[in-house]
Amino acid sequence: MSGLCQETVEHQAYLTRFLLDYAAVPLVGQTFLRGVLPTQDAVRIVAGADDAVAPNALTAYEIPLNDDEDEPVTAPLVLGWTRTLAAGAPPRPDTAVMGMDLVRVDTSAVGPAPPAPTDQALRVLRTLAWPSTATSPPVLCGFLLTGQDGMRLYMAVEEADGLVAADVRLTGALTALLAALPALLWEEERWTVDETDPHCVGVVDLTTW
């Protein structure tokens, strides 16, 4: 790591991990993530069509790693700013890098686009698939999108003779719900049976939680 700032490297790695999904899911319209380029004190988000590889078909948006108050920018903000820029009229490039137009983004002048339903679904799945707690939370074994605002999560719960599904909404107090989910799943009095779903032994309805 000689010559590199550990804090900067960790921040760029966090942004890259968060944005990986958007190489397959559109950022906005028909624009996809085509690359994340780390550079000193910034990250360059490369956007273009899903099959674009020619430099003249790509645009790199350079976004500072810290905001005006010198606080690290979050990945959802980086995603929101990129979406706003990609959805509008093509901004005038400041220069070029590797043959691509390079736009240096003034984040104080760009409003981030609001989260899409896909973002909320990915947030839930990332949190459950890669829990950051030292305890042993229920294990995510599958999921099904059930609507624009709903998802069924299939979780392995020790007390159950099979998987327990949780129906959740993708809007609302997601942070609180994800924190409470292990305890809610262990409350057997909440379990009901869905005869149409052979993939679980019980279902917990948390759509109104």
C-alpha positions as CSV (number, residue, x, y, z in Angstrom):
1,M,0.0,0.0,0.0
2,S,3.1,2.2,-0.3
3,G,2.3,5.6,-1.7
4,L,-1.5,5.1,-1.2
5,C,-3.6,6.5,1.5
6,Q,-5.3,3.6,3.3
7,E,-8.4,5.7,4.0
8,T,-8.8,6.7,0.4
9,V,-8.3,3.1,-0.8
10,E,-11.0,1.8,1.6
11,H,-13.4,4.5,0.5
12,Q,-12.9,3.8,-3.2
13,A,-13.3,0.1,-2.5
14,Y,-16.6,0.7,-0.7
15,L,-17.9,2.8,-3.6
16,T,-16.8,0.1,-6.1
17,R,-18.5,-2.7,-4.2
18,F,-21.8,-0.7,-3.9
19,L,-21.8,0.2,-7.6
20,L,-21.0,-3.3,-9.0
21,D,-24.7,-4.2,-9.5
22,Y,-25.2,-1.3,-12.0
23,A,-23.0,-3.0,-14.6
24,A,-26.0,-5.2,-15.1
25,V,-28.9,-3.0,-13.9
26,P,-29.3,0.3,-15.7
27,L,-28.2,3.4,-13.9
28,V,-31.0,5.3,-15.7
29,G,-32.8,4.6,-19.0
30,Q,-30.4,2.7,-21.2
31,T,-27.3,3.9,-19.5
32,F,-25.2,1.4,-17.5
33,L,-22.1,1.5,-15.3
34,R,-19.1,0.7,-17.5
35,G,-16.3,1.3,-15.0
36,V,-15.2,2.8,-11.7
37,L,-11.8,4.5,-12.0
38,P,-9.9,5.4,-8.8
39,T,-7.9,8.6,-8.8
40,Q,-6.4,10.9,-6.2
41,D,-9.2,12.4,-4.0
42,A,-11.9,11.4,-6.4
43,V,-13.7,8.5,-8.2
44,R,-14.5,8.5,-11.9
45,I,-17.8,6.8,-12.7
46,V,-17.8,5.6,-16.4
47,A,-21.2,5.4,-18.0
48,G,-22.5,4.3,-21.4
49,A,-24.7,1.9,-23.2
50,D,-24.8,-1.7,-21.9
51,D,-22.4,-2.8,-24.7
52,A,-20.3,0.3,-25.0
53,V,-16.5,-0.1,-24.9
54,A,-15.2,2.4,-27.4
55,P,-13.9,5.5,-25.5
56,N,-15.9,7.9,-27.6
57,A,-19.1,6.2,-26.5
58,L,-18.3,6.6,-22.8
59,T,-18.4,9.4,-20.3
60,A,-16.4,9.6,-17.1
61,Y,-17.9,11.6,-14.2
62,E,-15.3,12.7,-11.7
63,I,-16.8,13.0,-8.2
64,P,-14.8,14.1,-5.2
65,L,-14.5,11.6,-2.4
66,N,-15.3,14.3,0.2
67,D,-18.1,16.9,0.4
68,D,-17.8,20.6,1.1
69,E,-17.6,19.9,4.8
70,D,-14.7,17.4,4.1
71,E,-16.9,14.4,5.0
72,P,-16.7,11.3,2.9
73,V,-19.4,11.1,0.3
74,T,-21.7,8.1,0.5
75,A,-22.3,5.6,-2.3
76,P,-26.0,6.3,-2.6
77,L,-25.1,10.0,-3.2
78,V,-22.5,9.1,-5.9
79,L,-25.2,6.9,-7.6
80,G,-27.7,9.7,-7.3
81,W,-25.4,12.4,-8.8
82,T,-24.4,10.0,-11.6
83,R,-28.0,9.3,-12.5
84,T,-28.9,13.0,-12.6
85,L,-26.0,13.7,-14.9
86,A,-26.7,10.7,-17.2
87,A,-30.4,11.5,-17.4
88,G,-29.9,15.1,-18.5
89,A,-28.4,16.8,-21.5
90,P,-24.8,15.6,-22.0
91,P,-22.7,18.0,-19.9
92,R,-19.7,19.7,-21.6
93,P,-16.6,17.7,-20.8
94,D,-13.7,19.5,-19.0
95,T,-11.1,17.3,-20.6
96,A,-10.5,13.7,-21.6
97,V,-9.0,10.6,-20.0
98,M,-8.2,7.4,-21.8
99,G,-10.0,8.8,-24.8
100,M,-13.3,9.3,-22.8
101,D,-14.9,12.6,-22.1
102,L,-14.2,13.6,-18.5
103,V,-16.7,15.7,-16.6
104,R,-15.5,17.1,-13.3
105,V,-18.7,17.2,-11.1
106,D,-19.5,20.2,-8.8
107,T,-21.6,18.2,-6.4
108,S,-22.9,21.4,-4.8
109,A,-24.6,22.3,-8.1
110,V,-26.1,18.9,-8.9
111,G,-29.1,17.4,-7.1
112,P,-28.9,13.6,-6.6
113,A,-31.7,11.6,-8.2
114,P,-34.0,9.8,-5.7
115,P,-33.5,6.1,-5.0
116,A,-35.2,3.7,-7.4
117,P,-37.2,0.6,-6.2
118,T,-34.3,-1.5,-7.4
119,D,-31.9,0.4,-5.1
120,Q,-34.1,-0.4,-2.1
121,A,-34.2,-4.1,-3.0
122,L,-30.4,-4.3,-3.4
123,R,-30.0,-2.5,-0.1
124,V,-32.0,-5.2,1.7
125,L,-30.3,-8.0,-0.1
126,R,-26.8,-6.7,0.5
127,T,-27.4,-6.2,4.2
128,L,-28.7,-9.7,4.7
129,A,-26.3,-11.5,2.4
130,W,-23.2,-9.8,3.9
131,P,-24.2,-9.0,7.5
132,S,-21.7,-6.8,9.4
133,T,-22.6,-8.1,12.8
134,A,-20.5,-10.5,14.9
135,T,-23.6,-12.5,15.9
136,S,-25.2,-15.2,13.8
137,P,-28.2,-13.7,12.1
138,P,-30.6,-15.7,10.0
139,V,-29.1,-16.7,6.7
140,L,-30.6,-15.3,3.4
141,C,-31.2,-18.3,1.1
142,G,-33.4,-16.7,-1.5
143,F,-35.7,-13.9,-2.5
144,L,-38.6,-13.0,-4.7
145,L,-39.7,-9.6,-5.9
146,T,-43.4,-9.5,-5.3
147,G,-44.3,-6.0,-6.6
148,Q,-42.9,-2.5,-7.1
149,D,-42.7,-2.1,-3.3
150,G,-42.5,-5.6,-2.0
151,M,-40.1,-8.6,-1.6
152,R,-40.2,-12.0,0.0
153,L,-37.0,-13.1,1.8
154,Y,-36.3,-16.7,2.4
155,M,-34.3,-17.1,5.7
156,A,-32.8,-20.0,7.5
157,V,-34.0,-19.9,11.1
158,E,-32.6,-22.4,13.6
159,E,-36.0,-23.1,15.3
160,A,-37.7,-23.9,12.0
161,D,-37.8,-27.2,10.1
162,G,-37.2,-25.4,6.9
163,L,-36.9,-21.9,5.6
164,V,-39.1,-19.0,7.0
165,A,-40.1,-16.3,4.5
166,A,-40.6,-12.7,5.4
167,D,-42.7,-10.4,3.3
168,V,-41.3,-6.8,3.5
169,R,-41.9,-3.4,1.9
170,L,-39.0,-1.7,0.2
171,T,-40.1,1.7,1.5
172,G,-40.5,3.0,5.0
173,A,-38.2,2.4,7.9
174,L,-35.9,-0.2,6.3
175,T,-33.0,0.4,8.6
176,A,-35.1,-0.3,11.7
177,L,-36.8,-3.3,10.0
178,L,-33.4,-4.9,9.0
179,A,-32.2,-4.5,12.6
180,A,-35.3,-6.1,14.0
181,L,-35.7,-8.8,11.4
182,P,-33.8,-11.6,13.3
183,A,-35.9,-11.1,16.4
184,L,-39.1,-10.9,14.4
185,L,-38.4,-14.1,12.5
186,W,-37.8,-16.0,15.8
187,E,-41.3,-15.2,17.1
188,E,-43.1,-18.3,16.0
189,E,-46.5,-16.8,16.8
190,R,-46.0,-14.6,13.8
191,W,-45.6,-17.5,11.4
192,T,-48.4,-18.3,9.0
193,V,-48.6,-20.9,6.2
194,D,-48.7,-20.0,2.5
195,E,-50.1,-23.1,0.8
196,T,-49.1,-21.7,-2.6
197,D,-45.4,-21.4,-1.7
198,P,-43.5,-24.7,-1.5
199,H,-40.2,-22.9,-0.7
200,C,-40.8,-22.2,3.0
201,V,-42.5,-23.7,6.0
202,G,-43.8,-20.4,7.3
203,V,-44.3,-16.8,6.3
204,V,-44.0,-13.7,8.5
205,D,-45.9,-10.6,7.1
206,L,-43.9,-7.5,7.9
207,T,-45.4,-5.3,5.2
208,T,-47.1,-3.2,7.9
209,W,-44.3,-3.3,10.5
